[in-house]
């Protein structure tokens, strides 16, 4: 089973699209870090994430002392060069050191992950898998993707619209 590491924005997008409920049914093992869970500030979204944690679907890890040192080194290295937070760097370090896929919607984090040789995907990786694994119909996913476009203006509109067009032909 593939292990994926969730960044905050993926958890929030899944919550906003009411897709967290499907995570336990997916053929993926979901991980994140304690510092990422702490970034989920909306009460309703946090409750939904906490349910996944309580049932064991979302495994919350803490970085080791060595990993924290790596994060601090990268914070210093990136200072003034890019706007990655220590939390962003933490999930990057965790994914890289464990050979896991990183899930993020953050363009800067995605670029740094690719530069570091980390497999990285976004929300569409999960929505595509949900359709492939027959957890939702193509028609239902079209509606979900349209809703995502309205609740998160930072998502890649053109790519999501292309995905919607593909799903209409499905």
Protein Blocks (a to p, Z undefined) as FASTA:
>chain_A
ZZddddfklmmmmmmnopmmmmmmpccdcdddfklmmmmmblklmmmmmmmmmnomaccd
dddfklmmmmmmmmmmmgokaccdfklmmmmmmmmmnopacddfbfklmmmmmmnopacd
dfklmmmmmmmnopacfklmmmmmmmmmmmmmkbcfklmmmmmmmmmmZZ
